[in-house]
Amino acid sequence: MSRTLKETKQFKTDKKRIKGAGRYDWDKMRKIVMELMNDRSLDPKHHDHNLSGEYYGVRECHIEPDWLLIFDKSGDVHTGDLTLIRTGSHNELF
């Protein structure tokens, strides 16, 4: 059993924009999301870390060097959620 996946309205908007532009390989996102849903540690190249400021209390990782995923994990792997909050480049998100 893994976490329940949720997407914010803003994430859905970001996803539509990114997929429409064809800028990134969405399969890379899917692989990262599966790792997060199953509470597996990400490869260090993805720079998984806590955020501060506007996004205090949530996490960010790099799908690619300038493609970020902002997310929140609540509860444990069996009963918790993985909420995808935002995705895009540094300039788009910060």
C-alpha positions as CSV (number, residue, x, y, z in Angstrom):
1,M,0.0,0.0,0.0
2,S,1.2,3.5,-0.7
3,R,0.2,7.1,-0.1
4,T,-2.9,8.6,-1.7
5,L,-1.9,11.0,-4.4
6,K,-3.5,14.5,-4.5
7,E,-2.9,17.4,-6.8
8,T,-3.6,21.0,-6.0
9,K,-5.5,23.1,-8.6
10,Q,-2.3,25.1,-9.2
11,F,-0.3,21.9,-9.8
12,K,-2.9,20.8,-12.4
13,T,-2.5,24.2,-14.1
14,D,1.3,23.8,-14.0
15,K,1.0,20.3,-15.4
16,K,-1.2,21.4,-18.3
17,R,1.2,24.2,-19.2
18,I,4.3,22.0,-19.1
19,K,2.8,19.1,-21.0
20,G,1.4,21.6,-23.7
21,A,4.8,23.1,-24.1
22,G,6.5,19.8,-24.4
23,R,9.5,21.1,-22.4
24,Y,10.1,18.2,-20.1
25,D,9.9,14.4,-20.2
26,W,6.8,13.7,-18.0
27,D,8.0,10.1,-17.4
28,K,10.7,11.5,-15.2
29,M,8.0,13.2,-13.0
30,R,6.1,9.9,-12.8
31,K,9.1,8.0,-11.6
32,I,9.8,10.6,-8.9
33,V,6.2,10.6,-7.7
34,M,6.2,6.8,-7.4
35,E,9.3,6.9,-5.3
36,L,7.7,9.6,-3.0
37,M,4.4,7.7,-2.8
38,N,6.3,4.6,-1.5
39,D,8.5,6.6,0.9
40,R,11.7,5.7,-1.0
41,S,14.7,8.0,-0.7
42,L,15.4,10.0,-3.8
43,D,18.8,9.9,-5.5
44,P,20.9,12.8,-4.1
45,K,21.0,14.4,-7.6
46,H,17.3,15.3,-7.0
47,H,18.2,17.6,-4.1
48,D,15.1,16.7,-1.9
49,H,14.9,19.3,0.8
50,N,12.6,21.3,3.1
51,L,11.5,24.8,2.0
52,S,11.1,28.0,4.0
53,G,9.3,31.3,3.4
54,E,6.0,31.0,1.5
55,Y,6.4,27.2,1.3
56,Y,7.5,26.6,4.8
57,G,6.7,23.1,5.9
58,V,6.7,21.5,2.5
59,R,9.5,19.9,0.4
60,E,11.0,20.4,-3.0
61,C,13.0,18.2,-5.3
62,H,14.6,18.6,-8.7
63,I,13.2,16.5,-11.5
64,E,15.9,18.0,-13.7
65,P,18.3,20.8,-12.9
66,D,15.7,23.5,-13.6
67,W,12.5,21.6,-13.2
68,L,11.2,21.5,-9.7
69,L,8.5,19.7,-7.8
70,I,7.0,21.2,-4.6
71,F,5.2,18.6,-2.6
72,D,3.9,17.7,0.9
73,K,3.8,14.3,2.5
74,S,1.5,13.8,5.5
75,G,1.0,10.7,7.7
76,D,2.8,7.5,7.0
77,V,3.2,5.4,3.8
78,H,0.1,3.3,4.6
79,T,-2.4,6.1,5.6
80,G,-0.9,9.4,4.4
81,D,-1.2,11.6,1.4
82,L,1.3,12.9,-1.1
83,T,0.1,16.3,-2.3
84,L,1.7,17.7,-5.4
85,I,1.6,21.5,-4.9
86,R,3.6,23.1,-7.8
87,T,5.9,22.2,-10.7
88,G,8.0,24.3,-13.0
89,S,11.3,26.1,-13.4
90,H,12.9,28.2,-10.6
91,N,11.7,31.4,-12.3
92,E,8.1,30.2,-12.5
93,L,7.9,29.1,-8.9
94,F,10.0,31.6,-7.0
